[in-house]
Amino acid sequence: MNNKHVLPPNVTVETLKAFFDQISSKIGESNVSRDHSFGAPEGLNGRFEYGDPFPLARDHCPSGAVRPETVEDVQFVVTTANKFRIPLWTVSRGKNLGYGASSPVVRGSVVLDLHRMKKIIEINEEYAYAIVEPGVTFFDLYKAVKERGLRLWPSVPSLGWGSVVGNTLDRGFGYTPEGEHTQMQCGMEVVLPNGEIIRTGMGAMEGNKCFALFKGGLGPSLDGLFFQSNLGVVTKMGIHCTPAPEAFIRCEVSVPREEDLASLVGISTDLLRRRILTNSPGLANIVCLIMAAAEHPVVRAKIAPYIGRTSIPGPVLKEVQTFMQWPWWVNLFSLYGPRDVIEAQLGAVKRAFSAIPGASVTAKLYTSAPGQALDAEVIGDEPEILPQTGRPTLHSLTCLDFREKGGGHVAFAPVIPPSGRELYEWYLQAKELTMNAGFDFVADFHLFARYTIPINLVMYKGSEQAHMRDLLKRLTDMTVGLGYSEYRTHISFMDEVASHHNFNNGAISKLTSSFKDLLDPNGILSPGKAGVWNSSKMFKL
């Protein structure tokens, strides 16, 4: 695409060219993309372009990208962007699929792509942590652990090609006991918009050996300012890992009825609060089972009239369930620790879920010699829908072709209380809105001790973008009406979602805007990220 069609607000062609010229003189022309069509890490279908592979609108295209390799390079980029008043959109690798990927809120922003910052600064087996730069993927970290023979299972989200840092900063999560990544983050190095470097927590002391061990530091804790943030560029981060266990048990709890969701969630989260479960369970529904078995001749025959046209009707879902003898909901989690301990926990798990009529608990034990650490590879080639051993995978990408070859998806991700009652109430309304709009309700639900994140993973065709926007607006309004909000949202909805955080006349927005004015007076870092703007709103159209 010609750059003259993708300019940021209040920026001329000449100014943008001068910015790229100056950046290329420092980091090399090969690390500058003067349009959005090349230079990104390889994505879907072997593509290397910047932007959103599943766009909901055409007004989020970047004008190009710059790819620093060192902290000094990042400092140079942000100071140069201030000089030319060029908005940057920071990504670690741009793999934020379903939320906008590497597309900026402000059309024409230059992507500040950190994927060349690939250093693993440290992996400490004894204390179970790593310190990494933002270009380090979950595959990279796992490979380093294996090559060094370390007894660690790093936490991994469903797709392992993303950045450890980027996923954590967007409040992503994985599936080992250290799966709540924001809680496992410890210590940051940040380049501020003026080019100055700070380190948070104990890193504020030169040479402190507790940088990745004690998050608090002294005085106010600043780490939270840089989650889902446009107040700085994180260039290093400590992350805690799970020590490899002596044994673990992969568990699957299946329930037969749709209304069993409330009990399934309530029991699971109670077990989490009691520390009987230690990793985040993931729930899938009957639609997920159909997607995984879409080529089965009977399944295919029953769903073929609807795929790519509308949602699969409820009676057809029941027909498939009955014929295949499937559950309606499947709950996946694991138990970690010494064999005798986790076998006792499994007994408690089975007793708890026996309260649900028709519930089935299946479990598979993997164990090493007593006192020895279990290798994550012990499960062999068995597919992990959720990587509970910490082995990265791209298995979830297989679902993207369900509605249409090369189709898109968007994730609607609210935060709901953990009893199961509130979640079931929300689910019924969200399912009705989604199916009435002609889309299947794909449940990608995640449970934690004191909250749940029930992701509505909506698959859509390229021709259905406008319908998707309408559906997301209806889901947002309904969810707000129930008293909830999303934990993470698509770039097209960041202002919308932020507007609902309205306590005391939007006091939180005023405070974050004042931080933005103080730290980034020119507003060049990721304007509009999470609905945060400078008071001048220089780049907001």
N, C-alpha and C positions, 0 to 999 in steps of 0.2 A: 504494500500500500504506500502511496506517495505521502510523504510527511505533511505536505501542505493541507491534506485533508484531516490530519490528526494532530492538532496543536492544542496545548493547554490554554485555558483562559488567560488572556492578557499577556501572551507570549507570541513573538513573531517568528517567522521562519528563520530570519537572520540570527536572532538570539538563540534559538534552539541549536542551530548549526554551530555557533560560536561555543556553546556549552559542550557539545559533542567533540568539537575540535580540541578544546582544552583538556577534556577528560582523556581522550585518546593519546594526547602527548604524554600522559602520566602512566596509563595502564595498557596502552597499545590499541591500535585500531581494531585488532581481532577480538578485543574484549568490549567493543562498542557495537551496538545494533542501532542503526539510524532509522530503522522502522521495526515493526513488531514481528516480522515474518521469520526471523531466524535467531539462533543463539541461546535459546532456552534449553534446559535439560530435556532429554528425550521424553516425550509424553505419549499419549494414546496414538496408536497407528503410526508410530515412528515419526511423529511431528515434532518440530523444534521451535514453533512459534510461541510468542507471548500472547497472553489473553486468556479468555475463558473458553474451553472447548464446548461448554454447554451454556452459551449466553442467553440471558433472559431479555437483554436489550442490546442495542448497537452503540450505546453512548459510553461504553467503558473501555474502548480500545486504547492501549498505550501508544505513545509515539516512537518508542524504542526502548533500549535498555543499556545499562552499563554493568560490568561484571568485575568488581574489585577482587583482589586475592588476599590482601593483607589489611590489618587494622589501619595502617597508614594510608592505604588506598581509600578506605571508607572515609577517613577524615578529609582527604582531598576532595572526594566526591561531594560530601555535604557542604563543605565550605565553598566549593565552586557553584553548587546549586543555589546557595544563598547569594552569591555574587550576581548570578544571572536571573535569579528569581524563577527557577525551574522546579516545579513540583516533582518529587520523587515518590515512588510507591515501593516500599521495602518488602521483599520476599526472601525467604531462605532458599527455597527451591521452587516455589510456585505450584505445589501439588495440592492445594486446598480445594480439591474437587467437590463440587456441589455447593460451594460457597463463593465462587468467583475465580478460583485458581490464581493466576498472576495478573488478572485485570484490576486496574485501579478504580476507586470511586470516581476520581476526576479524570474524564477523558483527556487523553494526550499526555498524562503524566509519564515520566521516564521510570521504567522499572529498575530499581536498585536491587540487582540479582546477586545474592551472596553465595551461590552454589559452588564457586571456586574456592571458598574458604573451607578447606577440607581437613584441617588438622584435628586429630584426636590428641589433645594436650596430655591427658593422663587417663589411665584406667587403674583403679586401685581395687584389687581383689579383696584384701583384708577388710576394708571398710565399705566395699560394695558401692562405688561411685565411679563416674566418668566425668571428665571435663572436655567439652567439644566445641568446635566452631559451627556456625550455622549451616555450612554446606555438607556436614556429616549426615548421612542417611542412616536409617535403622539397619539397612543391609550392611553399611560400612562398619557400624559399631559391633554388630553381631560377628562379622567376619574377623574383626580385630580380636574380639574375645576368643574366638575359636583358634585363630592362628597362635595366640599367646598361651593357649591351654588354660584359660582362667575359668574358675568355677563361679560363673555369673550367668544369670538369665536376664538380660536387659528387657525392659518393657517395650512392646511394639504395638502400634495401632493396626487396624485391619489391612492397611496398605503400607508396605515397608519402604516404598521408594521416597517417602517424604523426609523432611529434616527433623532430627531430634529436637533442635532448638525451635524451629518453626511450629511444629505440632504442639510443643509445650506452651509457647507464647499464645497460641490460639485456644488454649485450655483443652487441647485434645487429650485422649486417654488411650491406654492399652489394657492388657489382660493378664498380667502377672500381678502378684500382691503389691508391686509398686506401680500399678497402672494409673493412678491419679497423678498425672505428670506435673500438674501445677504444685501439688503437695511435695513431690519428690525433687523439684527444682531447688538447687541450693547454690547461691552465688551467681552473679552476672557481671560481665564486663560490657559497658555500654558506651557507644559514641553518641554524645549529645548533638543536637542540631548545629551548635556552633563549632563542632569539631573536637571538643574536649572529651577526654576519656574518664569515666568513673568506674569503680568496682563497688558492688553492693555487699552487704553483710560483712563478714570478716575479711573480705577482699579489700575493704577500705584501708586496711593496715598493710603496708608494703611487706611482702614475704610471709604473710600469715598462713600457717599450714592448715587452718580450719576453713578455708574458703568454701570447700564443697561439703563441709561437715555441719556447720551451724549457720542456719539461714538468717537468724535474727540480727547479728552484728550488735552495734551499740546505737541507741537512739532510735528514731523513726525508721521503720522498715520501708525501703524504697522499691523492692522488687516488683510489688504489685502495680506500680506505675507503668511498667513496661509490658504487661500482658494486654493483648488486643489493643496495642497502643501506637500512637504516633509521636511519642515524646523522646525517642532515642532509637538507636540501632544496636541491637544486642549482638556482640561479636564473640562472646564466650559464655558458656553456661555449664554449671555443675548439675548433674542429674544422678539420682540414686538408682541403683539396680537391685534386683533380687538375688541373694546368694543361691547358688544351685542347690536344690533340696536333695535329701537322701532318697526320697520317693515322692511321687505325686499320683493323684487319681483324677482322671478325666471323668467328669460327671455330666449326665444329661437327664433332665427332668422333663417328662412329657405329660401334658394334660389334654383331655379330649374335647372340652367345651370352650367356646369363645369366652363365656362369662367366668371361666376359671382364672382369667388373667388377674383379677383382684386378689385372690388367695395366693396365687403363684408369686406375685410381686410382694405381697405383705409378708409371707413366710421367708422369702429370700432376703429381704432387707432386714428382717429381724435377726436372721442368722448372721448377717454382716455386722450388725451392731453388737452381737454377742461374740464376735471374732471366731465363730465356727467356720464361716466362709471368710476368706481373706483376699480373694480377687473379685473383680467386677463381673457379675453374671451378665450374659448377653441373651436376649430373648428374640426369637424369630417366630413368625406366624405361618399359617398354612400357605399363604402366597409365596413366602420364601421357599418352602418345600416344593411347591409347583415350579418355581423358577429353576431350582436345582435339578428337577426331573422333567424338564419341558420336552425332552426328546422321547420320553417313554410313550409308546404308541397310544395307550389309552388316555394318558394325560393330554397328549398333543391333540387327539381327536376331540376331547371335551372343551379345550380352551381355544382351539384354532379360530372359531368364529369371532372371538373377542380381541385377540392379541393385536395391538396396533390400531384398534378402532375404538374400544371403550374398556371399561373395567370388567373383570370377570364377575358375573353376578353371584350373589351369595348362595343361591341354590346349587349352582354349578360347583362352587367351592366345596359344598357339602357332599355332592356326588363324588368328586375326586377323593375327598377325605375318606368316605365310606369304602369306595372301591379299593383304594391303596392301603386302607387301615392305618391311616396316619393320625397323629395328634393334631390339635388346633394350634397349640403353642409348644415350643421347645425352649428350654432354659439350659444354657451351657455355662459351666464353671469348673474349677479344679480345686483340689486340696493339695497342700504342699507341706512337707516336713518329714520327720521320722515315720517309718511305716506304722509302728504301733499307735502313734498319735493320730495319723490321718485315717487309719482304719476305725479308730474310735469316733472320730469326727463324722465319718461316713455313716456310722450307725445313728448318730444324732440327726444327720441330714435325712436319712430314710424315715425316721420316726416323725420328723417335722412335716414332710411332704405327704405322709400317709393320711393326713387330715383332709386331703383333697380326693374325693371319690374318683377312682379311675386313674389316678396319677401313677406314673411309672418312673422309677429311678434306675438308670443303668450306669455302671461305673467300670472303669478299666484301670488297673493298678500297674504302674511302672516303678521299678525299684532297683537300687544298687545294693552293694554289700553294706552292712551296717557301718555307719560312720563315714561312708564315702559319698561324694557328690554325684548326682545323676547327670548324665550328658543329655542335653536337650534333643540330640539326634536319636535318642533311644526309641522314639515313636516311628522312626523310619520315614517311609514315604506316605504315611497316613495324612490325608489332608486335614488341616486345621482351619475351620471356618473362622474361628477366633484364635490368634496365635498365643495360646496360653503357656507355651514353653518359651516364648520370647524369640522364636524363629520367624524372621520376616517372610512375608509372602505377598503375592499380588493376586491371590485367588479370587478376591471379591470383584475384580474387574470383569469376571466372566458374566456377571449379571447385567452388564450395561447393554447387551444386545437383545435383551428379552423383548422389549416393545418394538424395537427397530434396530437393524444393524447399524452400529455407530450412533445409537441414540444417546440422549443425555439424561442427567439426573440432577435433582436438587434436594438438599436436605433441610427439612423443617425440624428444628431441634429445641423444643421447650424444656424447661426445668419444672418438674412436678414433684410434690411431696411423696414419701415412700410407702404409704400404707397399702397402696394398690387400689383403694376406693377412688381416690382423686384421679389416678391414672386411667382407670376404666371409664370414668365419666368423660374425661378428655378424649380418650381413644374413640368412643362411640361417636362423638360429634365430629372428630377429625376424619374418621373413616367415612362417615356420611358425606361430608363436604368433598372429600377426595374422590369417592366413587361417583357421586353425582356429577362431578366435573369430567368424568370419563377416564379416571386413572385408578390403577390398583393401589391399595394400601399395603405397602411393603414395610413391615415392622422391623426396625433395627433398634431395639430397645436396650438400654444399658442401666443397670441398677447399682446404686451405691448405698451406703449405710443410711444416709439421711436425705437423699434426693434421688430422683430418677431422671434420665434423659431419654425420652421415647422418640427417637428420630423417625419421622415419616419420610422414607426415602422414595421420592416420587420419580418414576421413570417416564420420560416423555420423548416425543419425536421432535426433530428440528422445526417442523411446521407448527408445533404446538406452543411456541414460546409465549405468545400473548395469553393463551389459556393458563399457562403456568403462573404468570404474574398475577392474574386474577385469583387463582386458587391460593397462592401464598398470601395475598391480601386478606382473603376470607379466613384462612387459617389463623393469621395474625390477630384479626379482630376477635374471632371466637376465643382464642387462647387468652387474650388480654381480658375479655369479658369474664373468664373464669378466675382471673387473678394471677396469671402466670406470664412469663416472658421467655424468650429464647436465650440460650447461653452463648450463642454464636449464630451469625446470620449471613445471608448472601449480601454481596456488596450493593446490590440494587435496593436492599431493604434496611441498610444500616441506619439511615436517618429515621426511618419509620419506627424501627424497634427502639432506638434511643429516645424517641419522643414519648414513649410510654413510661420511661423512668422519670416520673413527673412529681415525685414527692416534694412538697414545699416549693411549688412553682418551678420545678426543674432545677433545684439547687445543685444537684450533682453535675449537671451539664455546665452550669455557670462556673463551678469549681474547676472542672477539667479544662474548660476553655481558658480560664485564668492561668493554669499550668502551661497550656499550649502557648499563650501569649508570652509568658515569661521565658520558657525554654526555647521556643521556636517562633520568634516574633514575625518572621517572614512566611511562616506557614508552609515550609517546603517539604516537610516529612509527612508522607501519607495523608494528605488532607482528606477529611471525611471518614477516616478509619474509625469504626465503631461509633459513628456519629459525632466525632470530636473535631471541631473546627476552631480556627482563630476567631476572635471577636470581629475582625475585619472581614472574614469570609472572602478573602481575596480570590480564591480559586473556585468558589461555589457559584454555579450558574443558576 
